[in-house]
């Protein structure tokens, strides 16, 4: 198994207030990339929100391949968004991308 850091872009269609963002950050905490060497070195936050309400979720995923890691990261991101009260319409996600590989996490 390899540890992947995956980035998943998205958009808050109707915006997201501080409470929603805090809840989302809490839901993402178990997969926070800061627990890897890459995440710490690059100071990758689990959630980055831009002024235009686009966002990036960065997650650490254990998987056998990049495509498998991307699928799992998308699933984890959607689950965290749902936990924060956001559905596919209020926070659509884009395609996940491998940001880095950390085989010695």
LINFEN-V474958 format. One record per pair of residues at least 4 apart in sequence whose C-alpha atoms are under 8 Angstrom apart, sorted by the first residue. I is the first residue (numbers start at 1). J is the second residue. D is the distance in Angstrom with one decimal. If there is no record, write none. Layout:
# LINFEN-V474958
i->{I | I}
j->{J | J}
d->{D | D}
This chain:
# LINFEN-V474958
i->{1 | 1 | 1 | 1 | 2 | 2 | 2 | 2 | 2 | 2 | 2 | 3 | 3 | 3 | 3 | 3 | 3 | 3 | 3 | 3 | 4 | 4 | 4 | 4 | 4 | 4 | 4 | 4 | 4 | 4 | 4 | 4 | 5 | 5 | 5 | 5 | 5 | 5 | 5 | 5 | 5 | 5 | 5 | 6 | 6 | 6 | 6 | 6 | 6 | 6 | 6 | 6 | 6 | 6 | 6 | 7 | 7 | 7 | 7 | 7 | 7 | 7 | 7 | 7 | 8 | 8 | 8 | 8 | 8 | 8 | 8 | 8 | 8 | 8 | 8 | 9 | 9 | 9 | 9 | 9 | 9 | 9 | 9 | 10 | 10 | 10 | 10 | 10 | 10 | 10 | 10 | 11 | 11 | 11 | 11 | 11 | 11 | 11 | 12 | 12 | 12 | 12 | 12 | 12 | 12 | 13 | 13 | 13 | 13 | 13 | 14 | 15 | 16 | 16 | 16 | 17 | 18 | 19 | 20 | 20 | 20 | 21 | 21 | 22 | 23 | 23 | 23 | 24 | 24 | 24 | 24 | 24 | 25 | 25 | 25 | 27 | 27 | 27 | 27 | 28 | 28 | 28 | 28 | 28 | 28 | 28 | 29 | 31 | 31 | 31 | 31 | 32 | 32 | 32 | 32 | 32 | 33 | 33 | 33 | 33 | 33 | 33 | 33 | 33 | 33 | 34 | 34 | 34 | 34 | 34 | 34 | 35 | 35 | 35 | 36 | 36 | 36 | 36 | 37 | 37 | 37 | 37 | 38 | 38 | 38 | 38 | 39 | 39 | 39 | 40 | 44 | 45 | 45 | 46 | 46 | 46 | 46 | 47 | 47 | 47 | 47 | 48 | 48 | 48 | 49 | 49 | 49 | 49 | 50 | 50 | 57 | 59 | 60 | 61 | 61 | 61 | 62 | 63 | 63 | 64 | 64 | 65 | 66 | 66 | 67 | 68 | 69 | 69 | 70 | 70 | 70 | 70 | 71 | 71 | 72 | 73 | 73 | 74 | 74 | 74 | 75 | 76 | 77 | 78 | 78 | 79 | 80 | 81 | 81 | 81 | 81 | 82 | 82 | 86 | 86 | 87 | 87 | 88 | 88}
j->{62 | 63 | 64 | 103 | 62 | 63 | 64 | 65 | 101 | 102 | 103 | 60 | 61 | 62 | 63 | 101 | 102 | 103 | 104 | 105 | 60 | 61 | 62 | 63 | 66 | 69 | 98 | 99 | 100 | 101 | 102 | 103 | 33 | 39 | 58 | 59 | 60 | 61 | 98 | 99 | 100 | 101 | 102 | 58 | 59 | 60 | 61 | 69 | 70 | 73 | 96 | 97 | 98 | 99 | 100 | 56 | 57 | 58 | 59 | 73 | 96 | 97 | 98 | 99 | 56 | 57 | 58 | 73 | 74 | 77 | 93 | 94 | 95 | 96 | 97 | 54 | 55 | 56 | 57 | 93 | 94 | 95 | 96 | 54 | 55 | 56 | 57 | 91 | 92 | 93 | 94 | 53 | 54 | 55 | 90 | 91 | 92 | 93 | 16 | 53 | 54 | 55 | 90 | 91 | 92 | 53 | 89 | 90 | 91 | 92 | 90 | 53 | 20 | 21 | 53 | 21 | 22 | 23 | 24 | 84 | 85 | 25 | 84 | 26 | 27 | 83 | 84 | 28 | 80 | 81 | 83 | 84 | 29 | 46 | 47 | 80 | 81 | 83 | 84 | 32 | 46 | 47 | 59 | 76 | 77 | 80 | 46 | 46 | 59 | 60 | 61 | 45 | 46 | 58 | 59 | 60 | 38 | 39 | 40 | 44 | 45 | 46 | 58 | 59 | 60 | 38 | 39 | 40 | 43 | 44 | 45 | 39 | 40 | 105 | 40 | 60 | 102 | 105 | 41 | 102 | 104 | 105 | 42 | 100 | 101 | 102 | 43 | 44 | 45 | 44 | 58 | 57 | 58 | 56 | 57 | 58 | 59 | 55 | 56 | 57 | 58 | 55 | 56 | 57 | 53 | 54 | 55 | 56 | 54 | 55 | 77 | 73 | 73 | 69 | 72 | 73 | 69 | 68 | 69 | 68 | 69 | 69 | 70 | 98 | 71 | 72 | 73 | 98 | 74 | 96 | 97 | 98 | 75 | 96 | 76 | 77 | 96 | 78 | 95 | 96 | 79 | 80 | 81 | 82 | 93 | 83 | 84 | 85 | 86 | 87 | 91 | 86 | 87 | 90 | 91 | 91 | 92 | 92 | 93}
d->{6.1 | 5.4 | 5.0 | 7.9 | 5.5 | 5.6 | 6.1 | 7.6 | 7.3 | 6.9 | 5.0 | 6.6 | 5.6 | 4.6 | 6.6 | 6.0 | 5.2 | 5.5 | 7.7 | 6.6 | 5.6 | 5.2 | 6.2 | 7.3 | 7.4 | 6.6 | 6.8 | 7.6 | 5.9 | 4.6 | 6.0 | 7.8 | 6.4 | 7.6 | 6.6 | 5.5 | 4.6 | 6.4 | 6.1 | 5.4 | 5.0 | 6.1 | 7.6 | 5.5 | 5.3 | 6.4 | 7.3 | 7.3 | 6.4 | 6.4 | 6.5 | 5.6 | 4.5 | 5.1 | 7.0 | 6.4 | 5.6 | 4.4 | 6.6 | 7.9 | 5.6 | 5.3 | 6.4 | 5.9 | 5.6 | 5.1 | 6.3 | 7.4 | 6.7 | 7.4 | 6.9 | 6.4 | 6.3 | 4.4 | 6.5 | 7.4 | 5.8 | 4.4 | 6.3 | 5.8 | 5.1 | 6.9 | 6.9 | 5.7 | 5.2 | 6.2 | 7.9 | 6.4 | 5.6 | 4.2 | 5.5 | 5.8 | 4.2 | 5.8 | 8.0 | 5.4 | 5.8 | 6.8 | 6.2 | 5.3 | 6.2 | 7.5 | 5.9 | 4.6 | 7.2 | 7.4 | 7.2 | 5.0 | 5.8 | 7.5 | 6.2 | 5.8 | 5.9 | 6.4 | 7.6 | 6.3 | 6.0 | 6.2 | 6.1 | 5.9 | 7.6 | 6.1 | 7.8 | 6.2 | 6.3 | 7.7 | 5.4 | 6.2 | 6.0 | 6.1 | 7.2 | 5.2 | 6.2 | 6.9 | 6.3 | 5.0 | 7.9 | 6.8 | 7.4 | 6.4 | 6.5 | 7.9 | 7.6 | 7.9 | 7.4 | 6.0 | 7.2 | 7.7 | 5.1 | 5.0 | 7.0 | 7.2 | 5.2 | 7.2 | 5.6 | 6.1 | 7.6 | 4.7 | 7.3 | 6.2 | 6.9 | 6.4 | 6.6 | 5.5 | 5.1 | 7.6 | 4.4 | 4.7 | 6.8 | 6.4 | 7.1 | 6.6 | 6.8 | 7.5 | 6.2 | 7.8 | 6.8 | 5.0 | 6.0 | 7.0 | 7.9 | 6.3 | 5.9 | 7.2 | 7.7 | 6.4 | 5.5 | 5.0 | 7.8 | 6.7 | 7.2 | 8.0 | 6.7 | 7.9 | 5.4 | 4.6 | 6.2 | 7.1 | 5.8 | 4.7 | 6.4 | 5.5 | 5.2 | 6.6 | 6.3 | 6.0 | 4.3 | 6.6 | 5.4 | 5.9 | 6.9 | 6.3 | 7.7 | 5.9 | 7.1 | 6.5 | 6.8 | 6.1 | 5.2 | 6.8 | 7.5 | 6.2 | 6.1 | 6.7 | 6.3 | 6.3 | 6.0 | 8.0 | 6.2 | 5.4 | 6.4 | 6.9 | 6.3 | 7.6 | 6.1 | 6.0 | 7.2 | 6.1 | 7.9 | 6.3 | 6.1 | 6.2 | 6.2 | 6.1 | 7.9 | 6.2 | 6.3 | 6.4 | 5.2 | 6.9 | 7.5 | 4.9 | 5.8 | 5.7 | 6.1 | 6.0 | 7.6 | 4.9 | 7.5}
